[in-house]
Amino acid sequence: MLSSGLRILQRCYPLHSASKLSSSLLSRLSKCPVQLSLNSPLERSRVTKRFFGSTATQSEPAQNAAETQFEEDVEEQKGTIKVISYTPTEIYENNSLLQEITGGDQDKEKTLRILCLEYDILRQEGCDVPTSISVENWQTLLDMQSIHGRKKFLRFLFIKEIRKSLEKDKKQQRREKRLALQEENVVEEDDGHIKYGLGNNALFHRIYESTITEYDNYRLIRAMELQEQKIFIDCGFDSSMSPAEKGNLANQLQFAFACNRVHSEPFDLHLCNVQKDSSAIRKMMRAIPMLLDTSFPCNVTEKSYLDIVPKESIVYLTPHCREVMRDFDHDANYIIGGIVDKSNQEPLTLAKAKREGLRMAKFPLDEYMHWGAGGSKFLTLDQVLKIMLDMRKTGDWNYALRHVPRRKLKTNEEVLNSMSAFKRRKNPFENWEGRAPRNRFVLHEE
């Protein structure tokens, strides 16, 4: 039965020909017993050794207790939003879940049923698949067109699930160790210092993390109320990125917001051209549930930056243009392209800026950096924002470009070798373009 179902499934690719599979065959195959699972301690030990080494293994009683807790609790808490995971059998037999994932689309519903069958077949063959998948990850699987991409994504979820289980075990061990130390009540020797109660706390008033967060948010609100200089992140490239790149973009947006908030002179940050139902925004809201609230100190809007500030004051930062940014303009409104282009190297930000008739600029990286072999000159959103924050405060490129990762630059030995080759020229006071070389900023290794 399994081999016949597999042959039918192979003939049904691509997924739009889902009607070739009969619902009776799908229902019978979806109820097939799963041969490979992580319920046994032996299988769990094998998987742990395979991905995390032999040092991460634990005793059999601890493994059984952790596995029982892991199976009973399929809901993970992230911020204040609960992410509930479902098995393919639960998805296949529940029409409300099918409608929630597919949005009522009949074609997607047929495709999702095929994905449930594909999941069971992969698990029967011994592939690495998770025990349950969240609604968002099911939607991500629906958007993938190749079986190779889906197998890679399922393996990623499988490793993530194992890592989460191991973290729970380590957390439980740390808790038990802490409780054991508290029960011992070991009397320390008198070393001449005053010992306070309540865990040897000091006499100074404790500053909680929530107090620091409120102070940082106050700076952002003050920048918004005083009409400080605005900086925009253009989130209008959602259709040009893969699901993995969208997830990477969500992480970079979180880091960018965090570095702007803790700075002494933050920008008035705007996220424009935002599609609130996009996967990047949904993932960002899992970490920041208050993102779309009006009281949150960040401007998230579906409008374009052209509808917020005058067109003449806009400068689009793109690494593909020819204009070099020499000095920081305190009267300009800078735009950062919110795109992760690992797979797509097309100059999308340059094309958009030209299409809208905007001024463009790029960082003078080649004039201040000694790039290593194979070092990419593309920076993340948080790195660009940190450079802009320092340039606004100091106006010094040597100081602002300290945020460029060291792994992209040459070492001191490679810089000295290149300088010695430069001195062997006929006229060492000129570079290849016939100009006096600028002082380049070299990051010294620790």
C-alpha positions in Angstrom: 0.0 0.0 0.0 2.8 2.4 0.9 4.7 1.8 -2.4 1.6 2.3 -4.5 0.8 5.5 -2.7 4.4 6.7 -3.2 4.2 6.0 -7.0 0.9 7.9 -7.2 2.4 10.8 -5.3 5.4 10.9 -7.6 3.1 11.1 -10.6 1.1 13.9 -9.0 4.0 16.4 -8.9 3.7 19.3 -9.3 1.2 19.8 -6.5 -1.4 21.5 -8.6 -2.5 18.1 -9.9 -3.8 17.1 -6.5 -7.1 15.8 -7.8 -5.4 12.7 -9.1 -5.2 11.3 -5.6 -8.4 9.8 -4.2 -9.5 10.8 -0.8 -9.9 7.2 0.3 -6.3 6.4 -0.5 -5.2 9.4 1.4 -7.3 8.6 4.5 -6.0 5.0 4.5 -2.3 6.1 4.1 -2.6 8.8 6.7 -3.7 6.2 9.3 -0.7 4.0 8.7 1.4 3.3 11.8 4.6 5.4 12.0 7.6 3.1 12.2 10.1 5.7 13.3 9.5 7.9 16.3 11.4 9.5 19.1 9.4 7.8 21.8 12.0 5.2 22.6 15.1 6.2 24.6 17.3 4.3 22.2 16.0 6.3 19.2 16.3 9.5 21.1 19.9 8.8 22.1 20.7 8.0 18.5 19.3 11.3 17.3 21.0 13.2 20.0 24.4 11.7 19.2 23.9 12.4 15.5 23.2 16.1 15.8 24.8 17.2 19.1 27.5 14.8 19.9 27.9 12.2 22.6 28.3 14.7 25.4 24.7 15.9 25.2 23.2 12.5 26.0 21.6 11.9 29.3 20.5 9.0 31.5 17.5 6.9 30.6 15.2 8.1 33.4 16.0 11.7 32.6 15.3 11.1 28.9 12.0 9.4 29.7 10.8 12.2 31.9 11.8 14.8 29.4 10.1 12.9 26.5 6.9 12.6 28.5 6.9 16.3 29.3 7.7 17.1 25.6 4.9 15.0 24.3 2.3 16.4 26.7 3.3 20.0 26.1 3.0 20.8 22.3 2.4 24.5 22.9 5.4 26.8 23.1 5.2 30.3 24.7 6.8 33.1 22.8 6.2 36.5 24.3 2.4 36.5 24.9 1.4 34.6 21.8 1.0 30.8 21.9 2.2 28.8 18.9 0.2 25.6 18.7 1.6 22.7 16.7 -0.5 20.0 14.9 0.3 16.6 13.5 -0.7 15.7 9.9 -3.4 13.4 11.2 -5.0 16.3 13.2 -4.8 18.5 10.1 -6.2 16.0 7.8 -9.2 15.1 10.0 -10.1 18.6 11.1 -11.9 20.8 8.5 -11.6 24.0 10.6 -7.8 23.6 10.7 -7.7 23.1 7.0 -9.7 26.3 6.4 -7.5 28.2 8.9 -4.3 27.2 7.0 -5.6 27.4 3.5 -7.9 30.4 3.9 -10.8 28.4 2.4 -9.0 27.8 -0.9 -10.1 24.4 -2.3 -6.9 24.0 -4.4 -4.7 24.7 -1.4 -6.8 22.3 0.7 -6.1 19.5 -1.8 -2.4 20.5 -1.8 -2.3 20.4 2.0 -3.8 16.9 2.0 -1.0 15.8 -0.3 1.5 17.4 2.0 0.1 15.4 4.9 0.6 12.2 2.9 4.1 13.3 1.9 4.9 13.9 5.5 3.9 10.3 6.5 5.8 8.8 3.6 9.0 10.7 4.5 8.6 9.6 8.1 8.1 6.0 7.0 11.3 6.2 4.9 13.3 7.3 8.0 13.7 11.0 7.0 14.1 13.7 9.6 10.7 15.2 10.2 9.3 16.9 13.4 6.5 15.3 15.5 4.2 18.4 15.0 4.2 21.5 12.9 2.7 24.9 13.6 0.1 26.6 11.4 2.6 29.2 10.1 5.1 26.4 9.1 2.3 24.5 7.3 1.6 27.7 5.4 5.3 28.0 4.6 5.3 24.4 3.3 2.3 25.2 1.1 4.3 28.0 -0.6 7.3 25.7 -1.4 7.1 24.2 -4.9 9.9 21.6 -4.7 10.1 18.5 -2.6 13.8 19.1 -2.0 13.0 22.4 -0.4 10.3 20.9 1.8 12.6 18.1 2.9 15.2 20.7 3.9 12.6 22.7 5.8 11.2 19.7 7.6 14.7 18.7 8.7 15.3 22.2 10.0 12.1 21.9 12.1 13.2 18.5 13.3 16.6 19.8 14.5 14.9 22.7 16.1 12.6 20.5 18.0 15.4 18.3 19.3 17.4 21.3 20.3 14.4 22.7 22.2 13.9 19.4 24.0 17.6 19.4 25.1 17.3 23.0 26.3 14.3 21.9 28.5 16.4 19.1 29.9 19.3 21.4 30.7 17.0 23.9 32.3 15.5 21.3 34.5 18.9 20.1 35.6 20.0 23.6 36.4 16.9 24.1 38.5 17.4 20.9 40.4 21.0 21.8 41.0 20.0 25.3 42.3 17.4 23.8 44.7 20.0 21.3 46.0 22.4 24.1 46.8 19.7 26.0 48.6 18.8 23.0 50.7 22.4 22.5 51.8 22.7 25.9 53.4 26.4 25.8 53.5 27.8 28.3 56.0 30.6 30.3 54.4 33.7 31.3 56.2 33.9 34.9 57.6 36.0 36.9 55.1 35.5 40.2 56.7 32.7 41.4 54.5 29.1 42.2 55.6 26.7 39.5 54.6 23.1 40.6 53.9 20.0 38.4 53.9 17.9 37.4 50.9 20.7 35.8 49.0 23.5 38.1 50.0 21.9 41.1 48.2 23.6 44.5 48.4 22.2 47.5 50.1 21.7 49.4 46.8 18.3 49.6 45.1 17.9 47.1 42.3 17.2 48.5 38.8 14.9 46.0 37.0 15.0 45.3 33.3 11.4 46.7 32.9 12.7 50.0 34.3 15.5 50.1 31.7 13.0 49.2 28.9 10.7 52.0 29.9 13.6 54.5 29.9 14.6 53.4 26.4 11.0 53.6 25.2 10.8 57.1 26.6 13.8 58.2 24.4 12.0 56.8 21.3 8.7 58.6 22.2 10.6 61.8 22.8 12.3 61.5 19.3 8.8 61.0 17.8 7.2 63.9 19.6 10.1 66.3 19.0 10.1 65.5 15.2 13.6 64.2 15.2 15.3 63.2 12.0 13.4 60.3 10.4 14.9 57.2 8.9 12.8 54.7 6.9 13.1 51.0 6.3 11.4 50.1 3.0 9.6 46.8 3.5 8.1 46.6 0.0 10.3 43.7 -1.3 8.3 40.9 0.2 7.6 39.2 -3.1 11.3 39.2 -4.1 12.4 37.0 -1.1 12.3 33.4 -0.2 10.6 32.2 3.0 14.0 31.8 4.7 15.0 35.3 3.6 11.8 36.7 5.0 12.6 35.1 8.4 16.1 36.6 8.3 14.5 40.0 7.5 12.3 39.7 10.6 15.3 39.1 12.8 17.2 42.0 11.3 14.2 44.3 11.8 14.2 43.3 15.5 17.9 44.0 15.9 17.5 47.3 14.1 14.7 48.4 16.4 16.7 47.3 19.4 19.9 49.2 18.5 18.0 52.3 17.7 16.2 52.2 21.0 19.3 51.9 23.2 21.2 54.7 21.4 21.5 58.0 23.2 20.2 59.9 20.1 17.8 57.6 18.3 16.1 58.2 15.0 12.4 58.5 14.5 12.2 55.0 12.9 9.5 54.3 10.3 8.7 50.9 8.7 6.9 51.8 5.5 5.3 49.8 2.7 4.4 47.1 5.3 2.1 44.3 4.4 0.7 43.4 7.8 -0.2 39.8 6.7 3.3 39.0 5.4 5.3 36.3 7.0 8.1 38.6 8.1 5.7 40.9 10.0 4.0 37.9 11.5 7.3 36.5 12.8 8.3 39.9 14.1 5.0 40.1 16.0 5.7 36.8 17.7 8.7 38.5 19.4 7.1 42.0 19.7 3.3 41.4 20.1 2.7 45.2 20.6 4.3 46.1 17.3 1.1 47.3 15.6 -0.3 49.1 18.6 -0.5 52.9 18.4 1.2 53.2 21.8 4.2 51.3 20.6 7.3 53.6 20.0 7.7 52.5 16.3 5.9 53.8 13.3 4.6 50.8 11.2 2.5 51.9 8.2 1.3 50.6 4.9 2.0 54.0 3.3 5.0 54.9 1.2 7.7 57.2 2.4 6.7 59.5 -0.5 3.4 60.1 1.4 5.1 61.0 4.6 8.1 63.3 3.7 8.8 65.6 0.7 10.5 63.8 -2.2 13.3 66.4 -2.4 14.5 65.4 1.1 14.8 61.7 0.5 18.1 59.9 0.0 17.8 56.1 -0.8 20.8 54.1 0.5 21.7 51.4 -2.0 25.1 49.7 -2.5 24.5 49.5 -6.3 24.6 53.2 -7.1 27.7 55.3 -8.0 27.1 58.3 -5.7 29.2 58.0 -2.6 28.0 59.4 0.7 30.7 61.8 2.0 29.0 63.5 4.8 25.9 63.0 6.9 23.0 65.3 5.9 21.0 66.2 9.0 18.2 67.6 6.9 17.7 64.5 4.7 15.4 61.5 5.2 17.4 58.4 4.5 15.8 55.2 3.2 17.2 51.7 3.9 16.0 48.9 1.7 14.4 46.2 3.8 15.5 43.2 1.7 17.7 40.1 2.2 19.1 39.2 -1.2 21.2 36.1 -0.6 19.6 34.3 -3.6 18.6 37.2 -5.7 21.5 39.6 -6.4 19.5 41.9 -8.7 19.8 45.7 -7.8 16.2 46.0 -6.7 16.8 49.0 -4.5 18.6 50.8 -7.3 15.8 50.1 -9.7 13.2 51.3 -7.3 15.0 54.5 -6.5 15.5 55.3 -10.2 11.9 54.5 -10.9 10.7 57.0 -8.3 13.3 59.6 -9.2 15.0 59.7 -5.8 18.5 60.7 -4.8 20.8 57.8 -4.1 24.0 57.2 -2.0 26.2 54.4 -0.8 28.7 54.2 2.0 32.4 54.8 1.2 33.4 51.3 2.2 36.1 50.8 -0.4 37.9 54.0 0.8 38.0 53.0 4.4 38.0 49.2 4.4 40.5 46.6 3.4 38.2 43.8 2.2 39.3 40.2 2.6 39.2 37.6 -0.1 35.5 36.6 -0.6 34.3 39.1 1.9 30.8 40.3 1.0 30.3 44.1 1.0 26.6 43.8 1.8 25.6 44.8 5.4 22.5 43.8 7.4 19.8 46.3 8.4 21.0 46.7 12.0 24.6 47.2 10.9 23.5 50.0 8.5 21.4 51.6 11.1 24.3 51.5 13.7 26.5 53.2 11.1 23.9 55.9 10.5 23.5 56.5 14.2 27.2 57.0 14.8 27.5 59.2 11.7 24.7 61.4 12.9 26.4 61.8 16.3 30.1 62.0 15.4 30.3 62.5 11.6 33.4 60.3 11.5 33.5 57.4 9.1 36.5 55.9 10.9 34.4 55.6 14.0 31.1 54.7 12.4 32.5 51.9 10.2 33.5 49.9 13.3 30.3 48.0 13.0 31.5 46.3 9.8 32.2 42.6 10.8 35.8 41.8 11.1 35.4 38.5 9.2 34.9 40.6 6.1 38.2 42.4 6.4 41.9 41.6 5.9 44.1 40.8 8.8 47.0 43.0 9.8 49.5 40.8 8.1 47.5 40.9 4.8 47.3 44.7 5.1 51.0 45.0 5.6 51.7 42.8 2.6 49.5 44.9 0.4 51.1 48.1 1.7 54.6 46.7 0.8 53.3 45.9 -2.7 52.0 49.4 -2.9 55.4 50.9 -2.0 57.1 48.9 -4.8 55.2 51.0 -7.4 57.0 53.6 -9.5 55.1 56.4 -7.8 54.0 55.2 -4.4 52.1 58.5 -3.7 49.4 57.8 -6.2 46.9 55.0 -6.4 45.6 53.4 -9.6 43.4 56.4 -10.4 46.2 59.0 -9.9 44.9 60.4 -6.7 46.4 60.6 -3.2 45.2 57.6 -1.2 42.8 58.3 1.7 43.6 57.1 5.2 41.9 53.8 5.4 40.4 52.5 8.6 42.0 49.2 9.7 40.3 47.1 12.4 43.1 45.6 14.5 42.6 42.1 15.9 42.5 41.6 19.6 
